[in-house]
Amino acid sequence: MTSPVFREIIDHPNAWTPEDGVERFWRQLSEAELAAIDALIAQTRDVDPVKVTREQFSNSVIDALADEMREIILNGAGLVILKGVTPDRYSEEDMKRLYWGLGTHLGRGLPQSRQMEMLGLVQEEEANPMIRGYRSSAALGMHTDAFEIVGLMCVRRAEEGGESSLASALTMHNKIFAERPELLDALYEGYYFVLQELQFTDRPTTDAKIPVFSNKDGVVSVNAASSYMRHAAELRKEPFPADLDEALKFFDEIANREDVRAEFLLDDGDVMLWNNYTHLHSRRAFRNSTERKRLLLRLWLEVENGRDVQPDYALRGRSFRWINEQVPA
């Protein structure tokens, strides 16, 4: 569904640039907060990490931390990186419990694959039959995922590489508006998406076009997954729109500019959470060694009363029927 094009400069903390200083996204956990986490981990040791509820992972200190994080992600700069969790203090199992427990305060975790992964394991796999990018060591271009909040927790860095990059889509919107405003029309019109649940039907793409940028009452959001649109054109046996092709190439160029894209190398134990409807992210290629095999944990969180976005923006996350069938609302 096409939304009206927003034709103003967006003035919001979420429209940040690297020049603002990436250190402002860092949030060092205090000893009191780490002690509160220790206590909650101990109290939930008999529960599978992804079965832990918000009520079970709650005390006054962690509740206050989660409220602060939620405000930043939903209404502030849109990105926070927690520091202070270290492998000498927490085991891999503890990190999963800690990460999931914090996530329960921010939203509802949903599956990320056919295997019903609630905590996605971002790591290199020799056998990768689904050809999922997060299960390879290759570089990943700028894109968005599904649902409002996306997070990564670094359990273990690679021997080399694996840096993550983020770019504010609102800053990108400002750049496009200032430099090539005529391209916004195509980005707001968007194109059809191919969805996995539809691939074996006679209508393998969405019925309606899904915009890259959308505007709901002055709130601009993004859904960037051009491969889904380009594949849809192939399945529909029609040429990909030339104006959208040009707009997406400029969109990608903007996302990778040094004055837009910020790069982070997450250390062991770091937790990064961001608003997926206002940020694009990417990853550099990495190389493992026998001693260091990269492992990150990923969360997809659906937020109640979150950002007012196009309903179709969540289609990718719900594109498998088994999500609706097996995860109660």
N, C-alpha and C positions, 0 to 999 in steps of 0.2 A: 504494500500500500504506500503510494507516494505521499510524502509529507511536505509541507511548505518549506522552501529553502530559507535558511537563516542567513540574512545578509547584513550582519554587524560583526564588529570585533567582540570576541567573548572575553570579558574581564572577570576571571574567577581564579581562585588558588589552584584549581585543577589545570589551568592553562599555564603550566610551568615550562621552563627551559633549563638545560644543564647549567647555564650561566647563573641561575639562582643558587647553585650549590647543592650537590647531591647529598651532602652530609645532613641536610635538614630532614631527609627521609629516615635517617637512622634513629632508632629508639633503643637506648641501652636499658636492659632490664636491671632493676635494683636487686640488692641482696634480699630485701623483703619480698619482692615479687618472685625471685627464684625459690625462696623458702616456701612461699605459698604454693608454687607449682610442685615442689617436692612433696608437700603434704597431700595434694590432690592425686598425684601419681601413686603414692603409697595407698591411698584410700580406694583406688580403682584397679588395683593390680589383678583382681580376680575377674575382671571384665575385659572382653575383647576390645582393643583400642577403638575400633569403629562402631562399637555398640555403646560406648560411653555417652551419656546424655549431658545436656547442659546443667541439669540439676545436680548431677553427680560430680561435675567439674566446676564447682562454684564455691567461692568464698569472697569476702568483701574486697580483698586485694585484687584478685583476678577479675572480678566483676568490674571494678573501676578501670583496670587496664583494658579490658575488652570494650568498654564504653568509649574510652579515648581512641582506640583503634578504629572503631566503627565510625566515629565522627570524622576522623581524618579521611578514611576511605570513601565514605558516602558524601561528605559535604566539604572536605578540605582539599588538600593536594591530591588525594586519591591513591596514595602509595605510602606504605610504611615498611621498614626493614627492622625487625627485632634482632638485637644482638645480646649475647650473654650466655646463651645455651652452648655448652661445650661438651665434646665427647668424653672428657675425663670426669664429667659430672653425670652425664646421661647416656644410657645404652641406646642402641637403635630402637629397641622396643619402647623405651621411655620416651624417645623423641616422637614416635608415632602417637603415643598416648597424649603427650603434651600438645602436639600439633592439632590432632583431631579435637581434643578438649577445647582448645582456644577457638577452633573453627565453629564449634557448636554455639558460641556466643554471637557469631557474626551472621550465620545463615544455616541453611539445611544442605548438608552434603549429599550429592547425587552421583550415580555411577558414571564412569568415564569410558567404559568399553563394554564389549560383549561379555567379558569375564566378570562384569559387575564390580569392577574395582571402585571402591569408595575412596581409597587413598591410591592415586595413580603412582606407579613406580616409574620414574623417569630415569632410564638407564639403557645402556647398550645391550642388545640381545642379538646373538648370532642368528637365531631363527626368529624372523620377524614377518610371519605370514600375512599379517594385516597391513604391512608396510606403513605402520604408524610412525610418524617422525620422532615422537618422544621416546621410542624404543630403539633409536639409532644414535650414532655418534656424529651424524652429519649436521651441518649448520641448518638452522631454520630461519626463514625470512620473517619479516614483520607481519603479524596477524593478530586476531583476537580469538579467544576460545568461547566456550559456552557459559552462560549464566553471569551474574553480576560481579561476584568476587572470585578471583582466581588467586591461588597461592602456591608458593614453592618453599619447601624446607630442605636445606642442604644437609643431608646426613654425611655425605663424603664427597669432597671435590675430586675432579679428575686429576691425573698427573699433569696434564697440560690442557689449557683452553676451557671451553664451556661457559664463557662469560655470557651473562644475560643482558639484554638491552630493553629499555622501555621508552616509549614516546607518548607524550600527551596528544590525544586525538583532537583536543580543543585547541592546542597550540598549532597543530597541523591545519585545522580548519581556518584559523586566523591567517596562516601563511598562504593558503590557497585563495582565500577571500581577497588578500592584499595583492597577490601576484597573478592569479589566473581565475578570477571570479566566475568566468563563463563555464568553468569545468564543474562547478557545484551542481548545476542542474542534472547532469548525468549521474553524479554520485548520490544525489537525493532520489533519483528515479530507480537506480540499482538495476538488478536483473534477477531472473529466476535462480533458485538454488537446487542442486541435486542433494537428496537426502537418502541415507542408507536404507531406511525402511521402505523407500519407494523404488529402489533400484530394480526389483524384479517384477514391477507392475507395468502396465501399458502407459502410465503417466508418471515417469520417474523423477519429475521435477515438481517444484512447488507450483501451485496454480497462479500465485501472484508474485510480482517482483518484490524483492527484499532490498531496501535501500542500504547503501554503505553508511551515509550520514542520515540521521533522522532528527526531526525537530518537533517536540511536543510542548507547546506553550512556552517556547523560548529555551527549553532544555535540550541541548544537542548531545546526541549519543552516536556511537560508532559500532559497526559490525563488519569487520574486515576479513574476508576469506575469499579472495578472488578465484582460487582454484575451484571452489564449489560452483561459482557462476560460469566459469569457462567450461567446466565439464558439462554443466546443464545445457549450454549452447550446442555442444557436440551431440548430446542425447536428443535434443530437439531438432537436430539437423538444420540449424540455421546459423548464419554468420554472427559472431559476437559483435555487439553494437560498437561502431568505430568511435563514437564520442565517449563511451564508457571506457573503451580500451585506452584512449588517450588520457582520460581523467585518472584511471587507475595507475598508469605509468608515472604520472606526475605525483599522485598520492604516495606511491612507493618511494619516489625520489625524495619527497619532503620527509617521510618517516625516517630516512637514513642519513639525513643531514646532521652534521656534528653539532649544530646549534639547536637541534630538536631532540636527538636521540641521546639518552644517558646510558652508560654501560656500568654494570656491576658484576663483580666476581664474588658470589656468595661463598662465605667460609663455612667450615663444618659447624652446623648448629644454627646458622642464620635462617630466619624466617622472613620471606617477602610476600606481602599481600597487597593486591591492587584492585582498583575498579576496572573490570574488564570492558565496561561500556564506555569508558573514557580513555583507555590506553591500548596501545599495540605493544606486543613484545616479540622478541626474537632471541636466538641463541647462536653463539659461535660453535664451530666444530670442536670436538675435544678428543684427547687421546688418553686412554687408560694405561695403567701399568699393573704388574702383578700385585704391587703393594697398594695401589690406589685405583679403585674402580668407582667411577662416578655414580652416585645414587642421590636423587632428589625425590621428595614426596610432593605430589600435587593434589590440591583440593579444588573442586568446583562447588561453589556455594550459591544456592538460590536464596535471595534476600526478601524477606517479607517487608512490605511497605518501603521498598527501595526506590531506585531511580525509575521515573516514569518513561518507559521506552516502548518502541514498537513491539507488540506481542510476538511477532515473528522472529525477533532476535533470539528467542530461546528455542527455536525450532531445532537447531543443530544439536543442542543438548538433549532434546527429547525425541530425536529422530529414530530411535529404536523403540518399537512398541513395548519391549520388555521393561523399559524404565517405568512407564505408566502402569504396567500390569503388576510389577513386582515391588515397586517402592510406593507405599501408601502416601497419599497427600496429607 
